[in-house]
Structures are given as structure tokens and as C-alpha cells.
């Protein structure tokens, strides 16, 4: 992911592995999205993605997990 800051606008969404459906959990800042993602259960975290205006990355890859 390109360089980001805590105040960058992001979309946090969950991608269902079975159906492929994407469910938006939050539109907000990177800091808000990271707090929301951290609060989710581990099995949910596996399907979380962070989307900025020019990039998408899996949440667990972003945090190094």
C-alpha cells in the first residue's frame, strides 16, 4: 500500500470468501478503520480490506499479521 497517514480517507470492508460479496463496514479515516478492524473477531479480520483512493490491501497484510 502506498504511504498513508492516520487521517487519510478509507473504506473498510469485509469480503465474504464463500459468496464474494463485499460489505462496507466503515467509511472514515485510516485511524478509525484500524480501530474498527482490530475490534472484529479473528475470523472476520481474515476477510477485511482497506481501500484508499488508489489502493486496496488486506487488513492482516497491512498490520503484518
C-alpha positions, 0 to 999 in steps of 0.5 A, spaced: 500 500 500 502 506 498 504 511 504 498 513 508 497 517 514 492 516 520 487 521 517 487 519 510 480 517 507 478 509 507 473 504 506 473 498 510 470 492 508 469 485 509 469 480 503 465 474 504 470 468 501 464 463 500 459 468 496 464 474 494 460 479 496 463 485 499 460 489 505 462 496 507 463 496 514 466 503 515 467 509 511 472 514 515 479 515 516 485 510 516 485 511 524 478 509 525 478 503 520 484 500 524 480 501 530 474 498 527 478 492 524 482 490 530 475 490 534 472 484 529 473 477 531 479 473 528 475 470 523 472 476 520 479 480 520 481 474 515 476 477 510 477 485 511 480 490 506 482 497 506 481 501 500 484 508 499 483 512 493 488 508 489 489 502 493 486 496 496 490 491 501 488 486 506 487 488 513 492 482 516 497 484 510 497 491 512 498 490 520 503 484 518 499 479 521 
